[in-house]
Amino acid sequence: MKKYFEKMVGMARNYGVEKAETLVERLWRATEAMIKDKDPQRTNMEVFEENFFRDYHHPQEMMLPFFEQFYARGFGELHGHCQPFPEIRTIMEKVFNRGYQVVIATNPVFPLNALEQRLCWAEVGDFPYELITSYEVMHYTKPHTEYYEEVLEFLGLNPEDCIMVGNDVGEDLTARKAGIKTFLVKDRLLNPHDLPITADWEGYLPDLVQFIDELPSLAENK
């Protein structure tokens, strides 16, 4: 996040944004408002933009093209600060080969362009995902139960037929409240509030590989 904000502020200065350093505070404020909002009539992007541009000295007509330029050019330069886990591509190949629908159920506080780039950094950007939860299409964020219910609605699936895989106790295990089974990945485990851990399964990435190998294959039925 530090590198992300440094890159954005630097590009904003070059773009002619006055007081570019105030971008960070404004971004946090708009993101917090987006996370708290649960209005089903407004996308996360709409909530973000409303709060970001409130009382701002630069008009949307100037800043929206800047953000498009940032995610088209500057964001990609953060690639060098990230390293993929070696098991991830194997995991994706196994899941797709078994005929499962796959959703990138990341917290939808970023535009689709940024999420697609991150998937490429993880070396899994070329798979046919059913849905990538970006802020353009989603109306809720984690840890709200409504976020998971909206994903189910998008796909027309029952919660008992789904598994949420993630490493964030507070955000990913909330899927259980929507009736979705959960697999907690303990690599880079996130639990800043020391919440109690209740998951259907848990383990490290090699354990997840074995878990997927034991799942029934749906490929024959398609």
Residue frames relative to the residue before (quaternion, step in Angstrom):
aa qw qx qy qz dx dy dz
M 1.0000 0.0000 0.0000 0.0000 0.00 0.00 0.00
K 0.6113 0.5516 -0.3546 0.4430 3.57 1.03 -0.73
K 0.6792 0.4755 -0.2861 0.4804 3.59 0.88 -0.94
Y 0.6026 0.5733 -0.3375 0.4408 3.57 1.09 -0.78
F 0.7125 0.4415 -0.2598 0.4795 3.56 0.83 -1.00
E 0.6136 0.5457 -0.3525 0.4488 3.60 1.01 -0.73
K 0.6618 0.5046 -0.3005 0.4660 3.57 0.95 -0.90
M 0.6767 0.4978 -0.3019 0.4507 3.58 0.88 -0.91
V 0.6701 0.4923 -0.3086 0.4618 3.60 0.87 -0.91
G 0.6401 0.5304 -0.3238 0.4518 3.58 0.98 -0.82
M 0.6774 0.4723 -0.2935 0.4816 3.57 0.93 -0.86
A 0.6215 0.5504 -0.3434 0.4391 3.58 1.05 -0.74
R 0.6286 0.5237 -0.3377 0.4654 3.58 1.00 -0.78
N 0.6781 0.4851 -0.2879 0.4710 3.58 0.91 -0.89
Y 0.6481 0.5285 -0.2977 0.4604 3.55 1.19 -0.62
G 0.5499 -0.6330 0.3829 0.3877 3.57 1.27 -0.30
V 0.3995 0.7109 -0.4834 0.3183 3.57 1.23 0.39
E 0.3574 -0.7330 0.5415 0.2043 3.58 -0.75 1.07
K 0.8345 0.0808 -0.0967 0.5364 3.56 -1.07 0.82
A 0.0336 0.8568 -0.5124 0.0463 3.56 0.90 0.98
E 0.5966 0.5918 -0.3665 0.3994 3.59 1.13 -0.62
T 0.6112 0.5554 -0.3601 0.4339 3.63 1.18 -0.41
L 0.4427 0.7053 -0.4464 0.3275 3.59 1.27 -0.16
V 0.6538 0.5474 -0.3268 0.4076 3.57 0.89 -0.94
E 0.6707 0.4868 -0.3012 0.4715 3.58 0.85 -0.94
R 0.6651 0.5054 -0.2994 0.4611 3.56 0.97 -0.88
L 0.6302 0.5321 -0.3259 0.4621 3.60 1.04 -0.76
W 0.6557 0.5058 -0.3127 0.4652 3.57 0.92 -0.90
R 0.6544 0.5243 -0.3160 0.4439 3.57 0.93 -0.93
A 0.6879 0.4748 -0.2832 0.4703 3.57 0.90 -0.93
T 0.6373 0.5246 -0.3262 0.4607 3.59 1.06 -0.73
E 0.6419 0.5155 -0.3233 0.4666 3.59 0.97 -0.81
A 0.6410 0.5124 -0.3220 0.4721 3.57 1.01 -0.81
M 0.6361 0.5331 -0.3176 0.4587 3.57 1.03 -0.82
I 0.6715 0.5008 -0.2997 0.4566 3.58 0.94 -0.86
K 0.6865 0.4834 -0.2831 0.4637 3.59 1.01 -0.77
D 0.6251 0.5927 -0.3375 0.3796 3.58 1.05 -0.75
K 0.0464 -0.7981 0.6008 0.0059 3.56 -1.05 0.83
D 0.3071 0.7544 -0.5135 0.2702 3.56 1.12 0.73
P 0.3299 -0.7817 0.4899 0.2002 3.63 -0.44 1.13
Q 0.6302 0.5579 -0.3307 0.4270 3.59 1.23 -0.27
R 0.7477 0.3481 -0.1991 0.5293 3.60 1.22 -0.31
T 0.4208 -0.6873 0.5264 0.2709 3.55 -0.94 0.87
N 0.6556 -0.4965 0.3845 0.4192 3.56 -1.26 0.31
M 0.6157 0.5532 -0.3425 0.4444 3.58 1.05 -0.73
E 0.6612 0.5074 -0.3077 0.4589 3.58 0.93 -0.87
V 0.6496 0.5007 -0.3135 0.4786 3.58 1.00 -0.79
F 0.6384 0.5315 -0.3218 0.4544 3.56 0.97 -0.87
E 0.7047 0.4727 -0.2828 0.4472 3.59 0.74 -1.01
E 0.6171 0.5487 -0.3476 0.4442 3.56 1.00 -0.76
N 0.7298 0.4252 -0.2406 0.4782 3.57 0.87 -0.93
F 0.6268 0.5429 -0.3462 0.4388 3.59 1.04 -0.68
F 0.7749 0.3859 -0.1938 0.4616 3.57 0.83 -0.98
R 0.4357 0.6896 -0.4746 0.3306 3.59 1.21 0.02
D 0.8518 -0.0145 -0.0419 0.5220 3.58 -0.76 1.14
Y 0.4171 0.7041 -0.4789 0.3177 3.60 1.09 0.60
H 0.4640 -0.7166 0.4542 0.2549 3.57 -0.99 0.85
H 0.6831 0.3951 -0.2970 0.5376 3.61 1.26 -0.07
P 0.4354 -0.7156 0.4768 0.2666 3.62 -0.85 0.89
Q 0.6481 -0.5131 0.3942 0.4016 3.55 -1.27 0.42
E 0.6124 0.5836 -0.3529 0.3998 3.58 1.02 -0.78
M 0.6849 0.4412 -0.2813 0.5071 3.58 1.20 -0.47
M 0.7525 0.4518 -0.2309 0.4199 3.56 0.80 -1.04
L 0.6179 0.5557 -0.3716 0.4139 3.62 0.96 -0.67
P 0.6489 0.4766 -0.3361 0.4888 3.65 0.96 -0.68
F 0.5984 0.5506 -0.3710 0.4484 3.60 1.11 -0.59
F 0.6706 0.4893 -0.3110 0.4628 3.60 0.85 -0.92
E 0.6189 0.5321 -0.3456 0.4631 3.60 1.02 -0.73
Q 0.6639 0.4951 -0.2975 0.4749 3.56 0.99 -0.86
F 0.6303 0.5426 -0.3385 0.4402 3.58 0.99 -0.80
Y 0.7283 0.4226 -0.2550 0.4753 3.59 0.80 -0.97
A 0.6318 0.5246 -0.3365 0.4609 3.59 1.18 -0.46
R 0.8148 0.2359 -0.0941 0.5211 3.60 1.05 -0.75
G 0.7661 0.4228 -0.2258 0.4282 3.56 0.53 -1.18
F 0.6354 0.5596 -0.3381 0.4109 3.57 0.93 -0.87
G 0.6480 0.5493 -0.3177 0.4213 3.57 0.98 -0.82
E 0.6096 0.5680 -0.3470 0.4306 3.57 1.19 -0.49
L 0.5693 0.5816 -0.3829 0.4372 3.61 1.27 -0.10
H 0.3933 0.7573 -0.4490 0.2650 3.57 1.30 -0.20
G 0.6661 0.5488 -0.3083 0.4000 3.59 0.92 -0.85
H 0.6449 0.5149 -0.3211 0.4646 3.58 1.25 -0.30
C 0.6922 0.4486 -0.2596 0.5022 3.59 1.29 -0.01
Q 0.1036 -0.7744 0.6220 0.0528 3.53 -1.18 0.68
P 0.3863 -0.7292 0.5065 0.2501 3.63 -0.81 0.90
F 0.4662 -0.6176 0.5436 0.3253 3.53 -1.23 0.50
P 0.5171 -0.6858 0.4036 0.3153 3.63 -0.78 0.92
E 0.6670 0.5279 -0.3165 0.4197 3.62 1.08 -0.58
I 0.5300 0.7013 -0.4022 0.2560 3.59 1.14 -0.60
R 0.6789 0.4815 -0.3198 0.4527 3.60 0.82 -0.87
T 0.6148 0.5425 -0.3419 0.4591 3.58 1.03 -0.74
I 0.6377 0.5326 -0.3158 0.4582 3.56 0.99 -0.89
M 0.6763 0.4914 -0.2984 0.4606 3.59 0.85 -0.97
E 0.6466 0.5237 -0.3255 0.4490 3.58 0.91 -0.87
K 0.6663 0.5095 -0.3028 0.4525 3.56 0.93 -0.90
V 0.6628 0.5088 -0.3132 0.4514 3.59 0.90 -0.91
F 0.6909 0.4640 -0.2890 0.4731 3.59 0.86 -0.91
N 0.6395 0.5307 -0.3301 0.4478 3.60 0.99 -0.75
R 0.6753 0.4740 -0.2903 0.4847 3.57 1.18 -0.53
G 0.5742 -0.6590 0.3456 0.3414 3.58 1.29 0.16
Y 0.4652 0.6941 -0.4403 0.3284 3.59 1.19 0.33
Q 0.4388 -0.6281 0.5677 0.3012 3.54 -1.25 0.52
V 0.1430 -0.8071 0.5710 0.0464 3.57 -0.92 0.90
V 0.1187 -0.7681 0.6280 0.0384 3.52 -0.97 0.99
I 0.2950 -0.6883 0.6251 0.2200 3.56 -1.06 0.76
A 0.0597 -0.8452 0.5301 -0.0322 3.54 0.08 1.38
T 0.1649 0.7824 -0.5697 0.1900 3.52 0.63 1.21
N 0.6202 -0.5458 0.3855 0.4109 3.58 -1.11 0.54
P 0.3424 -0.8056 0.4496 0.1779 3.62 -0.48 1.17
V 0.3100 0.7427 -0.5273 0.2725 3.54 0.51 1.23
F 0.6685 0.4308 -0.2869 0.5341 3.58 1.33 0.20
P 0.5393 -0.5969 0.4697 0.3637 3.60 -1.20 0.42
L 0.6775 -0.5139 0.3473 0.3954 3.55 -1.25 0.51
N 0.6037 0.5812 -0.3565 0.4131 3.59 0.96 -0.82
A 0.6797 0.4873 -0.2898 0.4654 3.58 0.89 -0.93
L 0.6689 0.5023 -0.3075 0.4535 3.59 0.94 -0.84
E 0.6407 0.5134 -0.3297 0.4660 3.58 1.01 -0.75
Q 0.6319 0.5152 -0.3375 0.4706 3.58 1.05 -0.69
R 0.6495 0.5163 -0.3231 0.4552 3.59 0.94 -0.83
L 0.6215 0.5302 -0.3409 0.4652 3.58 1.05 -0.71
C 0.6406 0.5083 -0.3213 0.4775 3.57 1.04 -0.74
W 0.6164 0.5353 -0.3470 0.4616 3.59 1.03 -0.73
A 0.6933 0.4524 -0.2586 0.4978 3.57 1.12 -0.74
E 0.4411 -0.7313 0.4102 0.3201 3.57 1.39 0.06
V 0.6225 0.4943 -0.3632 0.4860 3.57 1.12 0.72
G 0.3533 0.7805 -0.4580 0.2372 3.59 1.13 0.56
D 0.6713 0.5367 -0.2839 0.4251 3.60 1.24 -0.24
F 0.5194 0.6367 -0.4270 0.3775 3.62 1.19 0.27
P 0.4820 -0.6862 0.4668 0.2810 3.63 -1.11 0.66
Y 0.0888 -0.8305 0.5497 0.0181 3.57 0.29 1.25
E 0.5046 -0.6448 0.4861 0.3055 3.54 -1.12 0.71
L 0.7942 -0.0623 0.0979 0.5964 3.58 1.03 -0.78
I 0.1033 -0.7185 0.6822 0.0877 3.52 -1.21 0.72
T 0.3041 -0.7990 0.4871 0.1784 3.58 -0.41 1.16
S 0.0170 0.8064 -0.5846 0.0872 3.53 -0.05 1.37
Y 0.6242 -0.5697 0.3710 0.3849 3.57 -1.20 0.29
E 0.5495 0.6104 -0.4044 0.4024 3.61 1.23 -0.18
V 0.7929 0.3416 -0.1584 0.4791 3.61 1.01 -0.77
M 0.6925 0.4885 -0.2809 0.4504 3.60 1.12 -0.54
H 0.3118 -0.7585 0.5511 0.1542 3.55 -1.21 0.68
Y 0.7443 0.2700 -0.1720 0.5862 3.57 1.31 -0.08
T 0.2631 -0.7348 0.5969 0.1858 3.54 -1.31 0.24
K 0.5764 -0.4967 0.4848 0.4315 3.52 -1.33 -0.01
P 0.6239 -0.1268 -0.7617 -0.1203 1.60 -2.23 1.14
H 0.3091 0.7794 -0.5040 0.2072 3.63 1.17 0.37
T 0.5231 -0.6318 0.4776 0.3147 3.55 -1.01 0.84
E 0.5951 0.5976 -0.3562 0.4024 3.58 1.10 -0.71
Y 0.5586 0.5953 -0.3927 0.4236 3.60 1.14 -0.55
Y 0.7073 0.4512 -0.2629 0.4765 3.57 0.83 -1.01
E 0.6245 0.5307 -0.3403 0.4610 3.57 1.06 -0.71
E 0.6402 0.5142 -0.3296 0.4659 3.59 1.05 -0.70
V 0.6130 0.5315 -0.3493 0.4688 3.60 1.02 -0.71
L 0.6489 0.5116 -0.3129 0.4682 3.59 0.94 -0.88
E 0.6534 0.5154 -0.3117 0.4585 3.57 1.00 -0.85
F 0.6032 0.5633 -0.3496 0.4433 3.58 1.01 -0.81
L 0.7809 0.3671 -0.1674 0.4769 3.57 0.86 -1.02
G 0.3726 -0.7383 0.4826 0.2883 3.58 1.23 -0.33
L 0.4679 0.6863 -0.4219 0.3635 3.56 1.07 0.78
N 0.4467 -0.6418 0.5477 0.2978 3.53 -1.29 0.42
P 0.5763 -0.6277 0.3886 0.3505 3.62 -0.93 0.79
E 0.6516 0.5391 -0.3283 0.4208 3.59 0.98 -0.75
D 0.6531 0.5011 -0.3143 0.4728 3.59 1.25 -0.24
C 0.6803 0.4962 -0.2594 0.4730 3.60 1.30 0.01
I 0.1519 -0.7437 0.6416 0.1107 3.53 -1.33 0.43
M 0.2163 -0.7458 0.6174 0.1259 3.55 -0.95 0.94
V 0.1131 -0.7830 0.6108 0.0311 3.56 -0.78 1.11
G 0.2898 0.7646 -0.5363 0.2092 3.59 -0.70 1.00
N 0.4217 -0.7226 0.5014 0.2206 3.54 -1.31 0.29
D 0.6162 0.5398 -0.3397 0.4621 3.59 1.30 0.11
V 0.3896 -0.7549 0.4788 0.2216 3.57 -0.42 1.24
G 0.7273 0.4642 -0.2550 0.4366 3.57 0.81 -0.98
E 0.7638 0.3806 -0.1991 0.4817 3.59 1.02 -0.73
D 0.7515 0.4222 -0.2289 0.4522 3.59 0.88 -0.89
L 0.6869 0.4843 -0.2999 0.4513 3.59 0.96 -0.74
T 0.4619 0.6630 -0.4438 0.3875 3.59 1.29 -0.09
A 0.5128 0.6551 -0.4145 0.3689 3.58 1.18 -0.43
R 0.5586 0.6142 -0.3876 0.4005 3.60 1.15 -0.55
K 0.6307 0.5465 -0.3353 0.4373 3.60 1.08 -0.70
A 0.6720 0.4483 -0.2875 0.5146 3.57 1.25 -0.39
G 0.5965 -0.5990 0.3471 0.4061 3.59 1.29 0.10
I 0.5221 0.6373 -0.4055 0.3961 3.58 1.29 0.20
K 0.4344 -0.6720 0.5291 0.2824 3.57 -0.97 0.82
T 0.2117 -0.8055 0.5475 0.0815 3.58 -1.12 0.67
F 0.1351 -0.7283 0.6650 0.0955 3.51 -1.26 0.68
L 0.2000 -0.7931 0.5683 0.0897 3.58 -0.54 1.19
V 0.2324 -0.7639 0.5918 0.1108 3.55 -0.70 1.17
K 0.2785 -0.8167 0.4883 0.1306 3.58 -0.60 1.14
D 0.4572 0.6148 -0.4821 0.4249 3.58 1.28 0.13
R 0.8306 -0.0032 -0.0457 0.5550 3.59 -0.79 1.04
L 0.0853 0.8335 -0.5380 0.0924 3.58 0.93 0.89
L 0.1526 -0.7804 0.6028 0.0666 3.56 -0.96 0.96
N 0.2452 0.7383 -0.5973 0.1953 3.54 -0.71 1.14
P 0.0228 -0.8694 0.4936 0.0073 3.60 0.72 1.09
H 0.7235 0.4151 -0.2477 0.4928 3.60 1.14 -0.53
D 0.4209 -0.7408 0.4375 0.2873 3.57 1.33 0.29
L 0.1727 0.8094 -0.5350 0.1699 3.56 0.89 0.97
P 0.5530 -0.5813 0.4572 0.3837 3.60 -1.12 0.49
I 0.3378 -0.7575 0.5308 0.1742 3.56 -0.99 0.86
T 0.0961 0.7623 -0.6320 0.1013 3.52 -0.73 1.16
A 0.1735 0.7749 -0.5808 0.1792 3.55 -0.31 1.29
D 0.5623 -0.5969 0.4459 0.3587 3.57 -1.18 0.51
W 0.7739 -0.0037 0.0165 0.6331 3.55 1.12 -0.78
E 0.0152 0.7832 -0.6212 -0.0239 3.56 -1.21 0.41
G 0.2572 0.7490 -0.5817 0.1859 3.53 -1.22 0.55
Y 0.5859 -0.5528 0.4498 0.3858 3.53 -1.34 -0.10
L 0.7492 -0.4245 0.2512 0.4420 3.59 -1.24 0.23
P 0.6349 0.4993 -0.3624 0.4649 3.67 0.90 -0.67
D 0.6222 0.5263 -0.3413 0.4684 3.60 1.11 -0.65
L 0.6306 0.5271 -0.3295 0.4648 3.58 1.07 -0.73
V 0.6005 0.5477 -0.3534 0.4631 3.60 1.05 -0.72
Q 0.6794 0.4786 -0.2891 0.4751 3.59 0.88 -0.93
F 0.6166 0.5562 -0.3332 0.4467 3.57 1.05 -0.83
I 0.6739 0.4882 -0.2912 0.4720 3.59 0.92 -0.91
D 0.6124 0.5525 -0.3478 0.4457 3.59 1.06 -0.72
E 0.7130 0.4522 -0.2467 0.4757 3.58 1.12 -0.65
L 0.4989 0.6442 -0.4356 0.3825 3.60 1.25 -0.08
P 0.5197 -0.6156 0.4708 0.3595 3.61 -1.07 0.58
S 0.4262 -0.6969 0.5172 0.2553 3.55 -1.05 0.78
L 0.2320 -0.7714 0.5800 0.1216 3.57 -0.97 0.92
A 0.4413 0.7424 -0.4306 0.2619 3.56 1.30 -0.26
E 0.6551 0.5330 -0.3248 0.4256 3.60 1.00 -0.81
N 0.6913 0.5016 -0.2770 0.4402 3.57 1.15 -0.60
K 0.6374 0.5388 -0.3297 0.4413 3.59 1.29 -0.06
